[in-house]
Amino acid sequence: MKGIQLVLGRALVLATAILTVVNSSRAQSGGYTVSERGPDFKILQKTTVENGTNRVHRYIQLETGLNYTNSSGQLTESSDQITLLPTGGAAATQGQHQVYFPADIYNGVIEVVTPDGRHLKSRPCGVTFDDGSNTVFIATLKSAQGYLTSSNIVTYRDAFDGIRADLVCQYRRGGFECDLVLRQQPATPGQYGLDNAFSTLQMVTEFFDTADPEQIPAASDDWYGLQDTTLKFGKLTMTHGKAFAFNGTNSAPQTPDVRTQTPVYKSWVHSAGRTFLIESVPVFDIAEDLNALPLTASIAHPGSRTTHLASRISFPPAHGIVACTNQILLA
């Protein structure tokens, strides 16, 4: 049965602008061969004889991350295929950037290796409400096995205590996307003693042994005091996040028209020697979508109240790092 689901998503993309594929299918189906490759292009050509004269026909395919340097040092076409590892977990390694997935998200990290060799290791902490004065965790990460739900998608189902939500990770040769998919309606901020009018819903992700990115101020929301930031990790850039609702039971959210998306505001925070990415969206802006979700159980443990993020917040303790359609378990 189909149902409304709400997605908070972010994406890492290669620094090269997304380009359009030009006449690629026509070229490949017409007897063309590859005459030249680059990281983001390939040239296909063939020679015909017309009126006794050789004529060269050439097409150029342009696409971010189209090719990568393989273990033999040769440029070859990238693939978005995720493969299972014999030691557990899974990996996408046939591209300019690589991503490694743990079998259990609670006992591991998602590791992204950028084209210039940076390592981004992260794991979600949980979901919070924040009203500018107080912050409450409404959901915290729990043990959740990963499933290869598509050739390029890993899904950690029901990954949080406190609310039914999945973590959906999609590898593309032009980037990597990680989405929080809410499948049940949370309680309102007011039920936790927060101000409904000023509250934001936040996804908190911890980063480990990851160098700080270049931070470029982006859009802001003065009413909620939110400032978005573009985060540049060398040749990978964390772009503007979005929140949107979609119908269906597929693990991979289908992004709707941009006009129906709500901006998500990112901030890079250091606290007590730890590093966090905070992604915030005003509750008012997604209230209609939240109300359309199935109801959750009533609040049993509303969580501990802390001061605002700008001053201090107590995060869940760190835990050790352990290094689909077919419903394949990453174990």
The 8 nearest C-alpha neighbors of each residue, nearest first, counted from 0:
[[1, 2, 248, 247, 246, 3, 249, 4],
 [0, 2, 247, 248, 246, 3, 249, 4],
 [1, 3, 246, 247, 4, 0, 248, 292],
 [2, 4, 246, 245, 292, 244, 291, 247],
 [5, 3, 182, 245, 244, 181, 246, 2],
 [4, 6, 244, 181, 180, 243, 245, 182],
 [7, 5, 180, 242, 243, 179, 8, 244],
 [8, 6, 242, 179, 178, 241, 180, 243],
 [7, 9, 178, 241, 240, 6, 177, 242],
 [10, 8, 240, 176, 177, 178, 239, 241],
 [9, 11, 176, 237, 175, 238, 12, 177],
 [10, 12, 237, 175, 174, 236, 235, 176],
 [13, 11, 174, 236, 235, 173, 10, 14],
 [12, 14, 235, 15, 174, 234, 173, 236],
 [13, 15, 234, 235, 236, 16, 12, 233],
 [16, 14, 13, 63, 17, 39, 234, 64],
 [15, 17, 18, 14, 63, 13, 62, 12],
 [18, 16, 63, 15, 62, 19, 173, 13],
 [19, 17, 62, 61, 16, 63, 20, 15],
 [20, 18, 61, 21, 62, 17, 60, 63],
 [19, 21, 61, 60, 62, 23, 22, 18],
 [22, 20, 60, 23, 19, 59, 61, 58],
 [23, 21, 25, 24, 26, 20, 58, 60],
 [24, 22, 26, 21, 25, 60, 27, 20],
 [25, 23, 27, 26, 22, 28, 21, 29],
 [24, 26, 28, 22, 23, 27, 29, 58],
 [27, 25, 23, 29, 24, 28, 31, 22],
 [26, 28, 24, 29, 31, 25, 23, 30],
 [27, 29, 25, 26, 30, 24, 31, 23],
 [30, 28, 26, 27, 31, 25, 24, 45],
 [29, 31, 28, 27, 32, 45, 26, 44],
 [30, 32, 44, 45, 27, 43, 29, 26],
 [33, 31, 43, 44, 34, 45, 30, 27],
 [32, 34, 43, 42, 35, 44, 41, 31],
 [33, 35, 42, 43, 32, 44, 36, 41],
 [36, 34, 42, 41, 33, 37, 43, 40],
 [37, 35, 41, 40, 42, 38, 74, 34],
 [36, 38, 40, 39, 41, 66, 35, 74],
 [37, 39, 66, 40, 67, 65, 64, 36],
 [40, 38, 65, 63, 62, 64, 37, 61],
 [41, 39, 61, 37, 60, 36, 38, 62],
 [40, 42, 36, 60, 35, 59, 37, 43],
 [41, 43, 59, 35, 34, 33, 58, 60],
 [44, 42, 33, 32, 58, 31, 57, 34],
 [43, 45, 57, 31, 56, 32, 58, 33],
 [46, 44, 31, 56, 55, 32, 47, 57],
 [45, 47, 55, 54, 56, 53, 48, 44],
 [48, 46, 54, 53, 49, 55, 45, 56],
 [47, 49, 53, 52, 51, 54, 50, 46],
 [50, 48, 52, 51, 47, 53, 54, 46],
 [51, 49, 52, 48, 53, 54, 47, 46],
 [50, 52, 49, 48, 53, 54, 47, 46],
 [51, 53, 49, 48, 50, 54, 47, 55],
 [54, 52, 48, 47, 49, 46, 55, 51],
 [53, 55, 47, 46, 48, 52, 56, 49],
 [54, 56, 46, 45, 57, 47, 53, 44],
 [57, 55, 44, 45, 46, 54, 58, 47],
 [56, 58, 44, 43, 55, 45, 59, 42],
 [59, 57, 43, 42, 44, 26, 60, 22],
 [58, 60, 42, 41, 43, 21, 61, 57],
 [61, 59, 20, 21, 41, 40, 23, 42],
 [62, 60, 40, 20, 18, 39, 19, 59],
 [63, 61, 18, 39, 65, 20, 40, 19],
 [62, 64, 39, 173, 17, 65, 15, 18],
 [65, 63, 173, 172, 39, 66, 95, 38],
 [64, 66, 39, 62, 63, 77, 76, 38],
 [67, 65, 76, 77, 38, 75, 64, 74],
 [68, 66, 95, 94, 74, 75, 77, 38],
 [67, 69, 74, 73, 72, 75, 70, 66],
 [70, 68, 72, 71, 73, 67, 74, 75],
 [69, 71, 72, 68, 73, 74, 67, 93],
 [72, 70, 69, 73, 68, 74, 75, 67],
 [71, 73, 69, 70, 68, 74, 67, 75],
 [74, 72, 68, 69, 71, 75, 70, 67],
 [73, 75, 68, 67, 66, 69, 72, 36],
 [74, 76, 66, 67, 73, 68, 77, 69],
 [75, 77, 66, 65, 67, 78, 74, 94],
 [78, 76, 94, 66, 93, 65, 67, 172],
 [77, 79, 93, 80, 94, 172, 76, 171],
 [78, 80, 171, 172, 151, 170, 81, 91],
 [79, 81, 151, 78, 150, 91, 82, 93],
 [82, 80, 91, 151, 90, 150, 79, 89],
 [81, 83, 89, 90, 91, 80, 84, 150],
 [82, 84, 89, 88, 90, 329, 85, 81],
 [83, 85, 89, 87, 86, 88, 82, 90],
 [86, 84, 87, 83, 88, 330, 89, 329],
 [85, 87, 84, 88, 330, 83, 89, 322],
 [88, 86, 330, 84, 85, 102, 329, 89],
 [87, 89, 102, 101, 329, 100, 84, 330],
 [88, 90, 83, 84, 100, 82, 99, 329],
 [89, 91, 99, 81, 82, 98, 100, 92],
 [90, 92, 81, 98, 97, 93, 80, 82],
 [93, 91, 97, 94, 90, 98, 96, 81],
 [94, 92, 78, 77, 91, 79, 97, 67],
 [95, 93, 77, 96, 67, 92, 172, 78],
 [94, 96, 67, 114, 64, 97, 66, 93],
 [97, 95, 113, 114, 94, 112, 98, 92],
 [96, 98, 92, 112, 91, 111, 94, 95],
 [97, 99, 111, 91, 110, 90, 112, 100],
 [100, 98, 90, 110, 109, 89, 91, 111],
 [99, 101, 109, 89, 88, 90, 102, 98],
 [102, 100, 88, 107, 103, 104, 108, 109],
 [101, 103, 88, 329, 330, 145, 144, 87],
 [104, 102, 144, 143, 101, 105, 106, 145],
 [103, 105, 107, 106, 101, 143, 108, 102],
 [106, 104, 142, 103, 107, 141, 143, 140],
 [107, 105, 104, 103, 321, 320, 319, 318],
 [108, 106, 321, 320, 104, 101, 105, 103],
 [107, 109, 122, 121, 120, 110, 101, 104],
 [108, 110, 100, 121, 120, 99, 122, 101],
 [109, 111, 120, 99, 119, 98, 108, 112],
 [110, 112, 98, 119, 97, 118, 113, 120],
 [113, 111, 118, 97, 117, 96, 116, 98],
 [112, 114, 96, 117, 116, 115, 235, 111],
 [115, 113, 96, 95, 116, 234, 112, 117],
 [116, 114, 113, 117, 234, 233, 112, 96],
 [117, 115, 113, 114, 112, 118, 96, 233],
 [116, 118, 113, 112, 115, 119, 233, 232],
 [117, 119, 112, 111, 120, 209, 116, 113],
 [118, 120, 111, 209, 110, 112, 121, 117],
 [121, 119, 110, 207, 206, 109, 108, 118],
 [120, 122, 206, 108, 109, 205, 207, 119],
 [121, 123, 108, 205, 204, 109, 124, 206],
 [124, 122, 204, 125, 205, 203, 140, 121],
 [125, 123, 204, 203, 140, 139, 205, 122],
 [124, 126, 139, 138, 140, 203, 123, 202],
 [125, 127, 202, 138, 201, 137, 136, 203],
 [128, 126, 136, 201, 137, 135, 200, 129],
 [127, 129, 200, 135, 199, 134, 201, 188],
 [128, 130, 134, 198, 199, 133, 131, 127],
 [131, 129, 198, 197, 132, 194, 133, 193],
 [132, 130, 129, 307, 133, 197, 198, 223],
 [131, 133, 307, 130, 306, 134, 129, 308],
 [134, 132, 306, 307, 305, 129, 130, 131],
 [133, 135, 129, 305, 128, 307, 304, 306],
 [136, 134, 304, 127, 128, 302, 137, 303],
 [135, 137, 127, 138, 126, 302, 128, 134],
 [136, 138, 127, 126, 161, 135, 302, 301],
 [139, 137, 161, 126, 160, 125, 136, 159],
 [140, 138, 125, 159, 160, 124, 126, 141],
 [139, 141, 159, 125, 124, 158, 160, 123],
 [142, 140, 159, 158, 105, 160, 143, 139],
 [141, 143, 105, 103, 104, 158, 144, 140],
 [144, 142, 158, 103, 155, 104, 141, 156],
 [145, 143, 103, 102, 155, 146, 104, 142],
 [144, 146, 155, 329, 102, 154, 328, 103],
 [147, 145, 328, 327, 154, 153, 148, 329],
 [146, 148, 153, 327, 323, 149, 326, 152],
 [323, 147, 149, 324, 326, 146, 152, 153],
 [150, 148, 152, 323, 151, 147, 324, 325],
 [149, 151, 80, 81, 152, 147, 148, 79],
 [150, 152, 80, 81, 149, 170, 79, 169],
 [153, 151, 169, 149, 168, 148, 147, 150],
 [152, 154, 147, 168, 146, 148, 167, 145],
 [155, 153, 167, 146, 145, 166, 156, 168],
 [156, 154, 145, 166, 165, 143, 144, 158],
 [155, 157, 165, 158, 154, 143, 166, 164],
 [156, 158, 165, 164, 163, 159, 155, 143],
 [157, 159, 143, 156, 165, 141, 140, 155],
 [160, 158, 140, 141, 139, 138, 157, 162],
 [159, 161, 138, 139, 162, 141, 140, 158],
 [162, 160, 138, 137, 159, 139, 163, 298],
 [163, 161, 138, 160, 164, 159, 185, 183],
 [164, 162, 157, 183, 182, 181, 159, 161],
 [163, 165, 181, 157, 180, 182, 162, 158],
 [166, 164, 156, 157, 180, 158, 155, 179],
 [165, 167, 179, 155, 178, 154, 180, 168],
 [166, 168, 154, 178, 177, 153, 165, 155],
 [169, 167, 177, 153, 152, 176, 154, 178],
 [168, 170, 152, 176, 151, 175, 177, 153],
 [171, 169, 175, 151, 79, 152, 176, 174],
 [172, 170, 174, 79, 173, 175, 169, 151],
 [171, 173, 64, 79, 174, 94, 77, 78],
 [172, 174, 64, 63, 171, 13, 12, 175],
 [175, 173, 12, 171, 11, 172, 13, 170],
 [174, 176, 170, 11, 10, 171, 169, 12],
 [177, 175, 10, 169, 168, 9, 11, 170],
 [176, 178, 168, 167, 9, 8, 169, 10],
 [179, 177, 8, 167, 7, 166, 180, 6],
 [178, 180, 166, 7, 6, 165, 8, 181],
 [179, 181, 6, 165, 164, 5, 178, 166],
 [182, 180, 164, 5, 183, 4, 6, 179],
 [181, 183, 4, 164, 163, 180, 292, 5],
 [184, 182, 293, 292, 163, 295, 181, 294],
 [183, 185, 292, 294, 293, 295, 289, 290],
 [186, 184, 295, 187, 183, 162, 294, 289],
 [185, 187, 190, 188, 184, 298, 297, 295],
 [186, 188, 189, 190, 185, 195, 191, 193],
 [189, 187, 193, 191, 190, 195, 128, 194],
 [190, 188, 193, 192, 191, 187, 195, 194],
 [189, 191, 188, 192, 187, 186, 193, 301],
 [192, 190, 189, 188, 193, 301, 187, 135],
 [191, 193, 189, 190, 188, 194, 195, 304],
 [194, 192, 189, 188, 191, 130, 195, 133],
 [193, 195, 196, 197, 189, 130, 198, 188],
 [194, 196, 198, 188, 189, 197, 193, 187],
 [197, 195, 194, 198, 283, 130, 282, 281],
 [198, 196, 130, 195, 194, 223, 199, 131],
 [199, 197, 130, 129, 195, 282, 196, 194],
 [198, 200, 281, 282, 129, 280, 128, 279],
 [199, 201, 128, 280, 279, 282, 127, 281],
 [202, 200, 279, 127, 278, 126, 128, 199],
 [201, 203, 126, 278, 277, 125, 204, 127],
 [204, 202, 277, 124, 125, 276, 123, 126],
 [205, 203, 123, 276, 124, 275, 122, 202],
 [204, 206, 275, 122, 121, 274, 123, 276],
 [207, 205, 121, 274, 120, 275, 209, 204],
 [206, 208, 120, 209, 121, 205, 274, 119],
 [209, 207, 210, 206, 120, 119, 118, 274],
 [208, 210, 207, 119, 206, 118, 211, 120],
 [209, 211, 212, 208, 119, 117, 118, 232],
 [210, 212, 209, 213, 232, 267, 214, 230],
 [213, 211, 232, 231, 230, 214, 210, 233],
 [212, 214, 231, 230, 215, 232, 211, 229],
 [213, 215, 230, 229, 212, 228, 216, 231],
 [214, 216, 229, 228, 217, 230, 213, 231],
 [217, 215, 228, 227, 229, 214, 218, 226],
 [216, 218, 227, 228, 229, 215, 219, 226],
 [219, 217, 227, 226, 216, 220, 228, 264],
 [220, 218, 226, 225, 227, 221, 217, 224],
 [219, 221, 225, 222, 224, 223, 226, 218],
 [220, 222, 224, 223, 219, 225, 226, 218],
 [223, 221, 220, 224, 225, 197, 219, 281],
 [224, 222, 225, 221, 220, 197, 281, 131],
 [223, 225, 221, 222, 220, 226, 219, 131],
 [226, 224, 220, 223, 219, 221, 264, 227],
 [227, 225, 219, 264, 218, 220, 228, 224],
 [226, 228, 264, 265, 217, 218, 219, 216],
 [229, 227, 216, 217, 215, 265, 214, 230],
 [228, 230, 215, 238, 214, 237, 217, 216],
 [231, 229, 214, 237, 212, 213, 236, 228],
 [230, 232, 236, 213, 212, 233, 235, 237],
 [233, 231, 212, 235, 236, 234, 230, 213],
 [232, 234, 235, 231, 115, 236, 113, 117],
 [233, 235, 14, 13, 232, 114, 115, 113],
 [236, 234, 13, 232, 12, 14, 233, 11],
 [235, 237, 231, 11, 12, 230, 232, 238],
 [238, 236, 11, 230, 10, 229, 231, 12],
 [237, 239, 229, 10, 236, 11, 240, 9],
 [240, 238, 241, 9, 229, 237, 263, 262],
 [241, 239, 9, 263, 8, 262, 238, 264],
 [240, 242, 262, 263, 261, 8, 260, 7],
 [241, 243, 7, 261, 6, 260, 8, 262],
 [242, 244, 260, 6, 5, 261, 241, 245],
 [245, 243, 5, 4, 6, 288, 3, 246],
 [246, 244, 4, 3, 5, 247, 253, 243],
 [247, 245, 3, 2, 1, 4, 244, 248],
 [246, 248, 1, 2, 249, 245, 3, 0],
 [247, 249, 1, 250, 2, 246, 0, 4],
 [250, 248, 251, 247, 252, 246, 253, 324],
 [249, 251, 252, 248, 154, 167, 148, 152],
 [250, 252, 249, 253, 167, 152, 169, 149],
 [253, 251, 254, 250, 245, 249, 6, 180],
 [252, 254, 255, 251, 245, 246, 249, 244],
 [253, 255, 252, 256, 243, 245, 257, 244],
 [256, 254, 257, 253, 259, 260, 243, 245],
 [255, 257, 258, 259, 254, 260, 243, 253],
 [256, 258, 260, 259, 255, 254, 261, 241],
 [259, 257, 256, 260, 255, 261, 243, 262],
 [260, 258, 257, 256, 255, 261, 243, 244],
 [261, 259, 243, 257, 242, 258, 241, 262],
 [260, 262, 242, 241, 243, 263, 259, 284],
 [263, 261, 241, 240, 242, 264, 260, 280],
 [262, 264, 240, 280, 241, 279, 278, 242],
 [263, 265, 227, 279, 278, 226, 280, 262],
 [266, 264, 278, 227, 228, 277, 279, 263],
 [265, 267, 277, 276, 228, 268, 278, 227],
 [268, 266, 276, 275, 277, 265, 269, 274],
 [267, 269, 275, 274, 276, 266, 270, 277],
 [270, 268, 274, 273, 275, 272, 271, 267],
 [271, 269, 273, 272, 274, 268, 311, 275],
 [272, 270, 273, 269, 274, 311, 313, 312],
 [271, 273, 270, 269, 274, 275, 268, 207],
 [274, 272, 270, 271, 269, 275, 205, 206],
 [273, 275, 269, 206, 268, 205, 270, 272],
 [276, 274, 205, 268, 204, 206, 267, 277],
 [275, 277, 267, 204, 266, 203, 268, 205],
 [278, 276, 203, 266, 265, 202, 275, 279],
 [279, 277, 265, 202, 201, 264, 263, 276],
 [280, 278, 201, 264, 263, 200, 199, 277],
 [279, 281, 263, 199, 200, 282, 264, 201],
 [282, 280, 199, 283, 284, 198, 200, 279],
 [281, 283, 199, 285, 284, 286, 200, 198],
 [282, 284, 286, 281, 285, 196, 198, 195],
 [285, 283, 281, 282, 286, 261, 280, 287],
 [286, 284, 288, 282, 283, 287, 289, 281],
 [287, 285, 283, 289, 288, 282, 284, 290],
 [288, 286, 290, 289, 285, 291, 284, 283],
 [287, 289, 291, 285, 290, 286, 244, 5],
 [290, 288, 286, 291, 292, 287, 184, 285],
 [289, 291, 287, 288, 292, 286, 184, 293],
 [290, 292, 288, 289, 287, 3, 293, 184],
 [291, 293, 184, 183, 289, 290, 3, 294],
 [294, 292, 183, 184, 295, 291, 182, 290],
 [295, 293, 184, 183, 292, 296, 185, 290],
 [296, 294, 184, 183, 185, 297, 293, 162],
 [295, 297, 298, 294, 299, 185, 186, 162],
 [296, 298, 299, 295, 186, 294, 185, 300],
 [299, 297, 300, 301, 296, 186, 190, 161],
 [298, 300, 301, 297, 296, 302, 161, 137],
 [299, 301, 302, 298, 161, 303, 137, 297],
 [302, 300, 191, 298, 299, 137, 303, 135],
 [303, 301, 300, 136, 135, 304, 137, 191],
 [304, 302, 135, 305, 301, 136, 134, 300],
 [303, 305, 135, 134, 133, 302, 306, 136],
 [306, 304, 134, 133, 312, 303, 307, 313],
 [305, 307, 133, 311, 312, 132, 134, 308],
 [306, 308, 133, 132, 309, 310, 134, 131],
 [309, 307, 311, 310, 312, 306, 134, 133],
 [308, 310, 307, 311, 312, 306, 268, 131],
 [309, 311, 308, 307, 306, 312, 270, 132],
 [312, 310, 308, 306, 307, 309, 313, 270],
 [311, 313, 308, 305, 306, 314, 307, 310],
 [312, 314, 305, 315, 311, 306, 270, 316],
 [313, 315, 312, 316, 124, 317, 136, 270],
 [314, 316, 317, 124, 313, 139, 125, 318],
 [317, 315, 314, 318, 313, 124, 319, 273],
 [316, 318, 315, 319, 314, 205, 124, 320],
 [317, 319, 316, 320, 106, 105, 107, 315],
 [320, 318, 321, 106, 317, 107, 105, 108],
 [319, 321, 107, 106, 322, 108, 318, 105],
 [322, 320, 107, 106, 319, 108, 101, 103],
 [321, 320, 107, 101, 108, 106, 87, 86],
 [324, 148, 325, 326, 149, 147, 327, 146],
 [323, 325, 148, 326, 149, 147, 327, 249],
 [323, 324, 326, 327, 148, 149, 147, 146],
 [323, 327, 325, 148, 324, 146, 147, 328],
 [328, 326, 147, 146, 325, 323, 329, 148],
 [329, 327, 146, 330, 145, 147, 326, 144],
 [330, 328, 88, 102, 145, 146, 87, 89],
 [329, 87, 102, 328, 88, 86, 144, 145]]
